[in-house]
């Protein structure tokens, strides 16, 4: 009887190890198969519809990017979203978002801003619109 119990516990233990190994293998496969982060690929703005770009490092180390964009259709407004840091350069993407303010902007120029977190080593910021670089900004101390 004791021998049966020992064999039962040994079998359960081996099954548990096999499940853990399979779970670890599945997690590794999922991480390897994860697609690269996709950024907005289409630019809604002409060069003449963007201006006044600045990048400033805040006291907390994050970077704040500000600028202006022109959109004639008041159902939409400009937005800065999806930032990415690579070495000493940060990128932030300019997009068009639904106008959730209930108002328009003066002469259709929207003041927009966005932030880049975790950017302690960053020295330059690129404002991207799709695959196009709208502005390359040296970092100002804030």
C-alpha positions as a LaTeX table, in Angstrom:
\begin{tabular}{lrrr}
\hline
Residue & $x$ (\AA) & $y$ (\AA) & $z$ (\AA) \\
\hline
Unk1 & 0.00 & 0.00 & 0.00 \\
Unk2 & 2.80 & 2.42 & 0.90 \\
Unk3 & 4.47 & 1.61 & $-2.37$ \\
Unk4 & 1.28 & 2.53 & $-4.30$ \\
Unk5 & 1.02 & 5.87 & $-2.53$ \\
Unk6 & 4.67 & 6.68 & $-3.24$ \\
Unk7 & 4.22 & 5.83 & $-6.93$ \\
Unk8 & 1.05 & 7.94 & $-7.06$ \\
Unk9 & 2.84 & 11.01 & $-5.60$ \\
Unk10 & 5.80 & 10.51 & $-7.92$ \\
Unk11 & 3.50 & 10.38 & $-10.95$ \\
Unk12 & 1.65 & 13.53 & $-9.85$ \\
Unk13 & 4.96 & 15.32 & $-9.29$ \\
Unk14 & 6.22 & 14.41 & $-12.76$ \\
Unk15 & 3.00 & 15.57 & $-14.38$ \\
Unk16 & 3.28 & 18.91 & $-12.55$ \\
Unk17 & 6.86 & 19.39 & $-13.78$ \\
Unk18 & 5.79 & 18.64 & $-17.33$ \\
Unk19 & 3.00 & 21.23 & $-17.15$ \\
Unk20 & 5.39 & 23.88 & $-15.82$ \\
Unk21 & 7.88 & 23.14 & $-18.61$ \\
Unk22 & 5.09 & 23.33 & $-21.20$ \\
Unk23 & 3.83 & 26.65 & $-19.73$ \\
Unk24 & 7.36 & 28.09 & $-19.85$ \\
Unk25 & 7.75 & 26.97 & $-23.47$ \\
Unk26 & 4.37 & 28.50 & $-24.39$ \\
Unk27 & 5.34 & 31.82 & $-22.74$ \\
Unk28 & 8.65 & 31.87 & $-24.65$ \\
Unk29 & 6.86 & 31.16 & $-27.94$ \\
Unk30 & 4.30 & 33.89 & $-27.28$ \\
Unk31 & 7.01 & 36.44 & $-26.50$ \\
Unk32 & 8.96 & 35.50 & $-29.63$ \\
Unk33 & 5.84 & 35.69 & $-31.81$ \\
Unk34 & 4.75 & 39.10 & $-30.48$ \\
Unk35 & 4.61 & 41.55 & $-33.39$ \\
Unk36 & 6.74 & 44.67 & $-33.38$ \\
Unk37 & 4.95 & 47.73 & $-32.04$ \\
Unk38 & 3.07 & 49.42 & $-34.86$ \\
Unk39 & 2.82 & 53.18 & $-35.06$ \\
Unk40 & 0.38 & 55.27 & $-37.08$ \\
Unk41 & 1.43 & 54.80 & $-40.70$ \\
Unk42 & $-0.64$ & 57.51 & $-42.38$ \\
Unk43 & $-0.09$ & 61.26 & $-42.08$ \\
Unk44 & $-3.16$ & 63.53 & $-42.27$ \\
Unk45 & $-1.12$ & 66.76 & $-42.16$ \\
Unk46 & 0.74 & 68.77 & $-44.79$ \\
Unk47 & 3.97 & 70.49 & $-43.73$ \\
Unk48 & 2.22 & 73.89 & $-43.76$ \\
Unk49 & $-0.36$ & 72.57 & $-41.26$ \\
Unk50 & 2.14 & 72.11 & $-38.40$ \\
Unk51 & 4.26 & 74.69 & $-36.56$ \\
Unk52 & 5.78 & 75.84 & $-33.27$ \\
Unk53 & 7.32 & 72.56 & $-32.06$ \\
Unk54 & 9.23 & 72.50 & $-28.76$ \\
Unk55 & 10.52 & 69.75 & $-26.48$ \\
Unk56 & 11.30 & 70.37 & $-22.81$ \\
Unk57 & 12.45 & 68.05 & $-20.03$ \\
Unk58 & 10.37 & 68.34 & $-16.87$ \\
Unk59 & 11.59 & 68.10 & $-13.29$ \\
Unk60 & 10.47 & 64.45 & $-13.15$ \\
Unk61 & 12.65 & 63.55 & $-16.18$ \\
Unk62 & 9.77 & 63.14 & $-18.63$ \\
Unk63 & 9.76 & 65.10 & $-21.87$ \\
Unk64 & 6.89 & 67.36 & $-22.90$ \\
Unk65 & 6.44 & 68.06 & $-26.63$ \\
Unk66 & 4.23 & 70.96 & $-27.75$ \\
Unk67 & 3.18 & 72.30 & $-31.11$ \\
Unk68 & 0.28 & 73.47 & $-33.25$ \\
Unk69 & $-1.62$ & 71.71 & $-36.01$ \\
Unk70 & $-4.28$ & 72.95 & $-38.40$ \\
Unk71 & $-7.37$ & 70.89 & $-39.19$ \\
Unk72 & $-10.17$ & 72.46 & $-41.21$ \\
Unk73 & $-12.75$ & 69.81 & $-40.24$ \\
Unk74 & $-13.90$ & 70.74 & $-36.72$ \\
Unk75 & $-15.02$ & 67.18 & $-36.02$ \\
Unk76 & $-11.34$ & 66.37 & $-35.52$ \\
Unk77 & $-8.39$ & 67.73 & $-33.56$ \\
Unk78 & $-4.67$ & 67.09 & $-33.48$ \\
Unk79 & $-3.14$ & 64.73 & $-30.95$ \\
Unk80 & 0.30 & 63.48 & $-29.92$ \\
Unk81 & 0.36 & 59.82 & $-28.95$ \\
Unk82 & 2.49 & 56.69 & $-28.97$ \\
Unk83 & 5.99 & 57.62 & $-27.98$ \\
Unk84 & 9.09 & 55.46 & $-28.27$ \\
Unk85 & 12.62 & 55.88 & $-26.91$ \\
Unk86 & 15.64 & 54.44 & $-28.74$ \\
Unk87 & 19.00 & 55.32 & $-27.21$ \\
Unk88 & 19.33 & 59.11 & $-27.07$ \\
Unk89 & 16.41 & 59.79 & $-29.43$ \\
Unk90 & 12.69 & 59.80 & $-28.66$ \\
Unk91 & 9.89 & 59.73 & $-31.21$ \\
Unk92 & 6.30 & 60.82 & $-30.70$ \\
Unk93 & 3.56 & 60.43 & $-33.31$ \\
Unk94 & 1.21 & 63.15 & $-34.52$ \\
Unk95 & $-2.29$ & 61.89 & $-35.25$ \\
Unk96 & $-5.81$ & 63.14 & $-35.81$ \\
Unk97 & $-8.36$ & 62.34 & $-33.10$ \\
Unk98 & $-12.10$ & 62.97 & $-32.79$ \\
Unk99 & $-12.85$ & 66.41 & $-31.36$ \\
Unk100 & $-14.23$ & 65.61 & $-27.91$ \\
Unk101 & $-14.10$ & 69.22 & $-26.64$ \\
Unk102 & $-17.39$ & 70.38 & $-28.13$ \\
Unk103 & $-15.61$ & 73.47 & $-29.52$ \\
Unk104 & $-13.34$ & 74.37 & $-32.38$ \\
Unk105 & $-9.92$ & 76.00 & $-32.32$ \\
Unk106 & $-9.18$ & 79.60 & $-33.29$ \\
Unk107 & $-8.63$ & 79.64 & $-37.08$ \\
Unk108 & $-8.58$ & 75.81 & $-36.83$ \\
Unk109 & $-5.10$ & 75.75 & $-35.19$ \\
Unk110 & $-5.00$ & 73.31 & $-32.28$ \\
Unk111 & $-2.46$ & 73.65 & $-29.46$ \\
Unk112 & $-1.35$ & 70.10 & $-28.72$ \\
Unk113 & 1.05 & 68.49 & $-26.30$ \\
Unk114 & 2.24 & 65.02 & $-25.41$ \\
Unk115 & 4.76 & 63.47 & $-23.08$ \\
Unk116 & 7.50 & 60.88 & $-23.33$ \\
Unk117 & 8.13 & 58.94 & $-20.10$ \\
Unk118 & 11.30 & 57.06 & $-19.22$ \\
Unk119 & 13.50 & 59.32 & $-21.30$ \\
Unk120 & 16.43 & 60.10 & $-19.00$ \\
Unk121 & 19.08 & 59.54 & $-21.70$ \\
Unk122 & 17.21 & 61.34 & $-24.49$ \\
Unk123 & 18.92 & 64.32 & $-26.12$ \\
Unk124 & 16.68 & 64.80 & $-29.17$ \\
Unk125 & 12.99 & 64.31 & $-29.98$ \\
Unk126 & 11.50 & 63.61 & $-33.41$ \\
Unk127 & 7.86 & 64.44 & $-34.06$ \\
Unk128 & 6.62 & 61.84 & $-36.54$ \\
Unk129 & 3.56 & 61.90 & $-38.78$ \\
Unk130 & 3.17 & 58.43 & $-40.21$ \\
Unk131 & 6.63 & 57.63 & $-41.58$ \\
Unk132 & 7.48 & 61.30 & $-42.16$ \\
Unk133 & 9.54 & 63.37 & $-39.69$ \\
Unk134 & 7.69 & 66.63 & $-39.00$ \\
Unk135 & 10.28 & 68.13 & $-36.61$ \\
Unk136 & 13.59 & 67.21 & $-35.02$ \\
Unk137 & 13.89 & 68.99 & $-31.71$ \\
Unk138 & 16.94 & 69.42 & $-29.50$ \\
Unk139 & 15.97 & 68.99 & $-25.88$ \\
Unk140 & 15.64 & 72.15 & $-23.79$ \\
Unk141 & 16.05 & 72.04 & $-20.01$ \\
Unk142 & 12.78 & 72.98 & $-18.33$ \\
\hline
\end{tabular}
